[in-house]
Each structure stands twice: as structure tokens, then as C-alpha cells.
Amino acid sequence: MIEDCHVRLVWQAVRVLSLAAIAMMTGSATAPPACSAEPSPPAPPPFYPDKMELLVWRDNAGTSHPVQDAEAWQQRRQHILGNMQLVMGPLPQRGREVPLDVHVLQTEKLPKLTRQKILYTAGPGDRVPAYLLIPQGLQDRAPAMLCLHGTSGPRGRTAGLGADYPRYTLELAERGYVTIAPDYVLLGENQTDPAALGYVSGTMKGIWDHMRAVDLLQSLPEVDPERIGCIGVSLGGHNSLFVGAMDPRLKVVVTSSGFDSFADYMGGNLSGWCQTRYMPRIETVYGKDPAKLPFDFPEVLAAIAPRHLYIHAPQNDDNFRLDSVKRCVQAANAVYALLGAADRMVAVYPPGGHGFPIEAREEAYRFVDKVLGMDRTAR
């Protein structure tokens, strides 16, 4: 796989910013095993008190500058990605990956597709369990979707196994997409301790696992490497946003019941975000204080721009407040508009509680079909 040079430079720039900030906080520039120390890292990204105010960037002296064009937006975007890594830990450096070494553990032939249980390698000593679904009768390279489950959805539930669950891995494959559904960190069969591998958060371990799943999709002869997206609900909803922000290869991101502002989450109680599989530094470095966190979800949404983003936020979600979601979307919309892509972010707010029912999934699939050029008449 030949990586786009611009993308590589962006990843490396973000990593340098993150290492500088982490060294400043911890006295160490230790990184996950796929990384290596960087010489003389620059100052960490500046802190932005108002995460909803996106059309501004700050220089190293703390002076604010207006964001009036795409070039200026890249200054702020790099700060967002760097500040995310202050909390999550550094993103492993691209270009030094170990082989994926995919092992097929089980193969099932279904009426419309083949479903395989696989293991792939994310890093040294790190095997990730996943389900890979490939439609039958493909005449040409197909689009693909990375499918990220919610807290109760590992072990292939999105791929049609086990008790009823939003089965977008299966449904998208039946629609003609190649799909992959990895188990998330410390859930299902993925019980590798992220700290034992050098990660400071399960969130960053998850991002890397998911980027390696994109590598796997791009390596398949059945997949068009330029037509890949991501989808998820709840835990998978915010994980889709996180990997979408970090990995520009994802042309479309779908998030369901996945976020609100940290300031509004559970009345400002961030304890749920401090678990090992999330971001322990929210507690250990930032004292669970939303005002001290260096990033928030309006910034994550905006970091995906100008790529396509579909947001499903039910009106009665008891995890994420609808009014907060709308404020995040409104803030990010300013960036989409600046980049001439206002129509590429779509947010829907239907009745219902936390979840991703079939009618909502079907709407999201139609959005993805348009973005990735799925010809439904050919199926």
C-alpha cells in the first residue's frame, strides 16, 4: 500500500505536537510500540477555552487569529488533533507498521455473503479479533465500511451473531459493502491491556486498531481503497468520530447516539470517560473537570470536515443531551460552511431513546450509498 505523502506529513506533524505536550506533562516522551522518539519536539498546542468557537486559531504566544480560509483552518485542526492526543496519548507513527498477518479462524457461507472470523495484527504482540464480511458475486471492487460496535455489541453482534442488536455490519454487507467489525479494547475477545503495550488510553489503542482495520480493507482485492467509511452506535458512535478525525482515508463517518459536549455529559460528571478502555487522563491529569480538558466534541466533528458526516441523535437519549449535541453540530457547521461543504454534514434528531433502530440505519445507509457511489440497481 502506497501512502499519500500529504497524509503522512499531517500524521507526523500531529505526532510531534502530541509528544511535546506529553513530555511536558509527564516528563517522558514514551510512545506506543509502533512509534519512536522524535528529536526536539516543539511546544504543545495552545489551549482553547471555548471549544465551540472554531473559527479562530492561537499562536504559541496565545494570540488569537481569525480562521477565514482553509489554510488557517488547518492551523486550528492540527491543534485539535494534538490536543486530543494530550488526553488519549500519541498516535503511533504511520509507515512503521508490522504486517497484518491475517488469520482466518472460521468461515461461514450465508445466502448473500461470506462471514469470516479473523485475527489481525495491530502491533507487536497485539492480535485483534474481528469479523470480515464479503458480499458474494462482486463484479468489481466494492466500497467498504469499518463497523464499530457499542458497549454491548462485541463478538460479532453487529455482524448478525448472538442476540438482536443493530446489525449494520451484516446489513451493509448484504447491501454490497465489504465490512469489518473488530472487537473494541477490553470488550469481547479483545482483552489486551492497552497499558501493557505502552498506550495511555484504550481510546488511542482503539483508534490504532481501527486504522489497522482500514489497512486490512485496503489490502483486499475486493475493496476499492478510495471508497471506505465508518459507522458506529454509542461507544462505536464516538469511536467512529475519533478514528474519522485521525484517519483521512475514511470518506464518510456515521455516528449514532455517540456524543455531546463534555461540559454537558451527565451534568458534567466525566467519571464514565475515565475507565481504562476510555481516557484515564481525564481523571489523572485533568481532574474530571470539563473546563480543563484540551478538546471537546464540536472540535472532533469539525476535524472531519470537509469529508461527509452523518449524525443520528435521538431526542430522548439518556446518555447524551440533545440540546448539547445541537450546539456541537452548530459549531462544527461553521467549519463545514467555511470549506464549502455545508451539505456534507447531515444531522437528524428523530424521536426515540439511545440506540440505532432499523429505520434510522436505513436512512444512514442511503447517505453512505450516495457518498461511496454504491449502485443499488446492480444488486
N, C-alpha and C positions, 0 to 999 in steps of 0.2 A: 504494500500500500504506500503510495507516494503522498506525503502530507503537503498541503498548500503552505507555501513559505510564509505568507502573511499571518495565517492562523498560528503557525509555530512561533512567530515573533510575539504575537499577542500573549500566548500561553507563557512564554518565557518572561515577558515583562511583568505579568501578573505574579508569577512565582517569585521574582526578585523583590517586588514590593512586599509580598507576604513574609518572606524570610526576614526581611529587615525588621518588620513590625514584631514578629515572633521573637527574634533575638532580643529586641528591646524590652519585651515583657518578661521573658523567661531567662535571659542570659544565655540562650542557646540557639543555634541555627539548625538543630537536628530536624531532619525531614524523614518522610516515609521511605521505604527501601528503594523505590524506583527513582529517587532523587539523589542529587549530590550537592555538596555545599557550593554556594555561589560566592565569588570574591567581592569584597567591599560593597555590600548592598546599600542602596540609597535610603533616605529617610522613609518611614512608613507613610501610608496615605493619610491625608488630613481627615479630621473628624468633622462630620456634618451634623449639627444639632437637629436640623429639621429635615427628616428623611423624605418628607412629602414634597419638598421644594427641590425639584430635579433639574431645572434649567439654570443651574449655577454650578461652578466648579471653583475649588480653592487651591491656591498655590501653597508652597511649603511655608510661607510666612503667614498663612491663614487669611490672606486677602481673597475676597470673593470676586469672581468674574462671571459675566452672563454667558450662558450657553445659547448661541444664536445660530449655530450651524453644526453639521455632522462632525467636523474636526474638533470643535470644542466639546461636543458631547462625548467623544472618545476619551477626553481627559477625565470627565466625571465617571464614565463607565469603568475605566481602569481603576479608579479609586474605589468604586463599588466592589469590584471583584477582589481587590486587595483587602478591603475591609471585611468582606465575607470570610476571607482566609485568616484574618486575625482571630475569628471565633471558631472556625472549622479546622484550622491547621492548613498547611500548604498543599496545594495541588501537586501531585507527582509530576515530574517533568516529562513532557512528551518526547518521543524519539529514542527512549531507552527502555521500552517495554520488553518483557520476556515473551517468548512465543505463547500463543493462546493455548496450544496443546489440548484441543477439544477432545473429550472422551464421551462417546455415546453409551449411556447406561441402559437405555430402554427405548424401543421404537414401537409405535402403535400406528396402524393404518386406520384412519377414520374415513367416512364417505367422501369428504372434500379435501382432506389434508393428511399429512403425516405429522405426528406429535412425538418428539423425542425428549427424553430426559437426559441432560448433558451435564458435564463439568467443564469449566474453562478456567484458565489461569489468569488471575488479575495481577499477581506479582509473585516474587519468590516465596514458595511455601504457602501460597494462597489460592485455593481452589474454590470457585463459586458455582453452586448448583443452580440450574436454570432449566426451563422448558423452552424448546425451539419448535415452532410450528411452521411447516412449509406447505403451501397450497399445492394440490395436485393439478397437473395439466397446464402448468405455466408455459406460455409460448414465447415469452421474452422476460427480461429482467424485471422484477416486480419491486414496488416500493416496500418499505419495511417499517415496523413500529417497535420501539422499545416500550415494554408494558410493565409498569411498576405498581406493585400491589399495596393495599392498605395494611394496617397492623394485623388484621385477622385473615389476610389473604395469601400467605406463602404456600409452599408445597403444591403449586400448580392450580390453585383455585381459580385464578383468572383465566387459566388455560382449559377449564372445564372439568377439573378433578375435585372431588370432595363435595361438601355441602354447597348449596346455592350461594352465589356470590357474583358481583359484577364481572362477567366473563369476557372482558374486552380482548384478551389475548386470543381466545378461541374465535370470537365473533369477527375480529378483524382478519384473522387467517381465513375464515370462511368467506370473507369479502374479497380475498385475493392478495392480502398482505403477508409477507414473511414476518413473523412475530417472535420476540424473545421475552421471557419473563424470569428474571433472576430473583432468587430469594434475597431479601434485604438483610443487612447486618444484624446478627444475633436474633434472627427470626427464622422459623422453619429449619431447614437443614444447613443454613449458613451460620455456624456458631463460632467462627473465628473471631477472637478478641482483637478489635482494631488496635488497642494499645500495644499488644504483643508484637504487632507488625510496625510499630512506630507512628501510627496515626494518633492524633489528639482528639478525634471525634469519629463517631460512627457515621456522621453525615458526610465527612470527606471520604471515608472509606467507601460509603455508598456511591458517591459521585464517581470515584475511580472505577469501582465495579461496573457502574453503568456506562462509563465511557469505553471500558474494555468490551462491554457487550455491543456497543456500536462498532468497535473494531471488528468484532466477530461477524456482525451483519455485513459490513463492507467487504469482508473476505469471502463471502458466499457467492458462488456463480449465479444463484437465483436472484440476487439482490442488485438493484440499481443503487450504487453507493451515493448518488446525489439526491436520492429521494427517501430520506429517513426522518421519522418523527418520534415523538414520545408521548405517552399518556399515562395517567395515574389518578387514583382516588385517595383522599385522606392523606395518610403517610406517603402514598405514591403521588398524591397531588402536589405536595410541596417538594418531594424529591424530583418530580418532573421539572419543576421550576429551577431547582438548584443545578441539575445537570444541563438543563436548557441554557442557563446563563453561562455556564462554563464551557460548553461544547457547541461551537457554531456549526457543526455538521448537522445538527438537528434543525430541520427546516420548519417544523411545526411542533408546538407543545400544547398539550391538552391537560388542564388541571381541574379536578373536581373536588369540592369540599376540602380545599388544601391550605388555606391561609387566611389570616387577617393581619393587621399590624401588631407587632409585639406589644405595643403600648395598650392594646385593647384585649389581647388574648387572656381569657379567664380573669378579666378585671385587672390585668397587669401582673398576675401570678404566673411566672415563667417556669415553675418547677417542672412541668411536663416536658419542657425543652431541654432539661439538664441531664437526662438519662444518658448512659453510656452510648446508646445507639443514636443519640442526637448530638448535642453540643455541650459537653460538661463545662467548657469555659464560660458559658452564660452564667454559671454559678461561681466557679472558682476564680475567674478574672473580673467579671462584671457584676457580681453580687446580685444576680437576677433582677437588675434594675434596667427596665427598657430604655430609660434616658441615657444610660451609659453604653448601650450596645452600638457598635460602629456601623451596623447595617440593618435594614428592615425590608419588608416585602414590596413596598412600592418600587424600591430600587432594583430588586430582583426581577420584577416584571419588566421594568424599563431596560434592564441589561439584555433582555432577549430581543428587543427592537433592533432592526425593523422586521425580524422574522415573525411568522404567524403565531398567534397565541389565542387559544380558546379557553375561556374561564367559565366554569359551571359552578355557581354559588347559590345553593338553596336558601330560601327565605328564612327557614326555621332551623338552620344548622345550629346545634347546641355546642359545637366546638369553636366555630369561627363566626364572629358577628357580621351580619350583612352590611350594616352601615360602615363598618371598618373596611370591609372588602371594597365597597364602592369608593371610599376615599383613596384607597390604594390604586384602584383602576383609574380613577380620575387623574391622579398624579402621573401615572405612567402614560396616560393618553397624551399628555403634553409632549412627551418624547416621541411617541409614535407620529404625532402630527408634525413635529419639527422635521422628522426624517421622511415625510411624505408618505407615511404608511398607516394613516389613521384607520383605514379599513381592514388592516391586518390583525388588529386586536379586537376580539368579539367577546363580550361578557353577557351572560344570561343569568337571570335571577328567578327561577321558577318556584312555585310552591313546593314544600316538602322539607324533610329534615336531612341530616348528614347522610350522604350516600350518593350513588350514581345509578339511578334507575334506568331501565332499558330505553325509555323514550328519550331521556337525556343523552344516553350513549349514542343513540341513532342520530341525533342532531349533531353531536360531535363528530361522528364518523363522516357525515356529509361534508362538514367543514374540512376534515382531513383529506377526503377524496378530491376536493377541488384544489387543495394546495399541492398535493403529491401527484396529481394527474391520474388518479385511478379511473380507468374506463369501466364503468359498471355494466355497459352494454356487452362487454366481452366476456362476462362471467355468466 
